Amino acid sequence: MSIRPIHRALLSLADKSGLVDFASALAGRGVELVSTGGTAQVMREAGLAVVDVSTITEFPEILDGRVKTLHPKIHGGLLATGSPEHEATLARHKIPRIDLLVVDLYPFARTRASGAPFAECIEEIDIGGPAMIRAAAKNHDIVAVLVDPTDREPLLAELDRLGGTTLETRRRLAAKAFALTAAYDAEIADFFLEATGELFPDQFVFAGQKIMQLRYGENPHQSAAVYRRSGPRPGVATARQLQGKELSYNNLLDADAALEAVAEHAEPAVVIVKHANPCGVAEAPVLLEAWKKAVACDPVSAFGGIVAVNRSLDAATAEAMIELFLEVIVAPAVEPEAAAVLARRPNLRVLVPHGLPDPAAPGLVLRSLQDAFLVQTRDPGVDHRAQWRVVTRRAPTDAEWEDLLFAWKVVRHVRSNAIVLARGRATVGIGMGETSRVDAVRHAVERMERGAGKGPCVVASDAFFPFADGLEAAIAGGATACIQPGGSKRDEEVIAAADAAGIAMVFTGRRHFRH
């Protein structure tokens, strides 16, 4: 265990929170304080003795503060290894050794998120801070680097206990420091890529800020955590939790799927999700009616489900919801009376995201492989009806059009192979995740028969029917109109089956696989 004492510390902080207390604690332990500009001023005003960086470098801050620590006498003090040759160099050039670096970075991400002009964002790109952090972290055998305020108290405790820092501590702090600079550079790279419009650069970088350690992952033997990505898109990971137990990995996945699906709808809507698939979706003039219609689609699967709504949750809807065991409710707002109702189920998790995500907004989706990761653009919820074609002799009625549009919104959020049966702007049967499209239809019909009940409906398919048998199974189940992408070699056969049954069919020309 290599214990390194701390005789001199360089502090340069944009966020001065807790600075005086920590600097006073260091000074009280005999540590000489070195600092820059505003950080030095705050410490002096608190009565602390501080050596200016410019006193060491014998060079003033220049270029509006862009250059102040970029100097051999600073980086030499951070990078010297302690070898006889390095010690001789320090002595020859009168370079003081720095044992502890306490630095944060200019708030680039916050400035970018605020919508600041391009030039203002550029000025928030820190140069000296990352350079010093990387130097100190590289030389962690000798130097301790603090970039996280939560590490200050443990470091002081270690100084009191051991008289210095251990190699294990310095290595842990170095890992955190390199992660910070990597994430910082990733944010800047993303900023420039966004400005240039390039989606898939040769080097794809992304970073996240840990916001939650989960009890476990998909299964109890797996570990998991949640990391927030930069960007303005609202979601469940950053939502305010009003009540309920700790969120699980699966809760978050299902809640995310439910929120994305419900955001598609302009009218009051309810989406119920189970194992990442919608099992009930409905629109109605009021939320309570939409809830009743959504549950009716598949009451068995709705038990233990995740629910998202796109309107402020009212007390009447909350009363109906708590009659059924649910894991999570996601709503853009919860009325006080509804909150009082939900409080009667203290384990029920209630999330209030910072708005609804825009289904048409661009973005990227990442998926992991064993040896790589996949990146693709989001599947936007924007299909242009003007490009759709009625391919049958009969066109849909106005009521069928309404249900077809609704079903097409829903089918995008169902795992492939995906089939949605809808009636009265509500799902009445959903077939998902099947390896055979005709099986997906049969399962959707079975769910309709045991839930909402068999009757006239429309059918949406996320991809074309490769044979007429899938459409014929939907027709046998009560489908009077169909919406699908088209594009099969047997399209004419499928259209002929629709015409023979007298149903309407629309080709959208766009597939919506969801794997």
Buried (B, 14 or more C-beta within 10 A) or exposed (E): EEEBBBBBBBBBBBEBEEBBEBBBBBBEBEBBBBBBBBBBEBBBEBEBEBBBBBEBBEBEBEEEEEBBBBBEBBBBBBBBEEEEEBEEBBEEEEBBBBBBBBBBBBBBBEBBBEEBEEEEBBBBBBBBBBBBBBBBBBBBEBBBBBBEBEBBEEBBEBBEEBEBBBBEBBEBBBEBBBBBBBBBBBBBBBBEBEEEEEEEEEEBBBBBEEEBEBEEBEEEEEEBEBEBBBBEBBBBBBBEBBBBBEBBBBBBBBBBBBBBBBBBBEBBBBBBBBBBBBBBBBBBEEBBBBBBBBBBBBBEBBBEBBBBBBBBBBBBBBBBBBEBEBBBBBBBEBBEBBBEBBBEBEEBBBBBBEBBBBBEBEEBEEEEEEEEEEEEEBBEBEBEEEEBEBBBEBEBEEBBBBBBBBBBBBBBBBBBBBBBBBBBBBBBBBBBBBEBBBBBBBBBBEBBBEBBEBBBBBBBBBBBBBBBBBBBBBBEBBBBBBBBBBEBEBBEBBBEBBBEBEBBBBBBEBBBEBE
